[in-house]
Amino acid sequence: MFDLNKNAAGISRWVILGILGLFLLFFRQSAKSIVYAVFAIGLMLAGVASVVGWWQEHKVGTDDLFSLGGGVALFIFGIWIFRNPGSFDRILNMIAGVVLVICGINWMNRNAGANGSKAMSILSIVAIVAGIIIAFSHAATNWVISACGIGLIYTAVTGYISEKALRS
């Protein structure tokens, strides 16, 4: 039997993913600005919550100043991201690049030995090179956002097709 509510929910999920992917692909700067603003507001709210929690539990003059300092630091970092998203862009690229380089080196070390896979060695080298490029390239953020957009569009199309095939 055809259930309209079930079909509409399934289709709307894939449509929303596809639209989000198109938004990321064609409006990268706007998408980046929205994500940074939401992230900054989240950090500021977390900082305020941490300070309020510290204040309610410990009052002024106790030894647990780490919670207070962390809350203030989160709030200030959130304001800084909100006011200087371009600077955060560079820091984010550096962090993502370093993480990719470390992962590539880790994969290479795990794969070392007599039974190491050539495909895994190639993937490790690609990860290291991509990490270096991302760490030192300002344009890398746009590449990553475009790749995420393409991934969301791919997920939406294949999810819709597989859901359609399962119903048949």
PyMOL commands that set and color helices and strands:
alter all, ss='L'
color gray80, all
select helices_A, chain A and resi 4-26+28-58+65-83+85-111+118-136+140-167
alter helices_A, ss='H'
color red, helices_A
deselect
rebuild
show_as cartoon
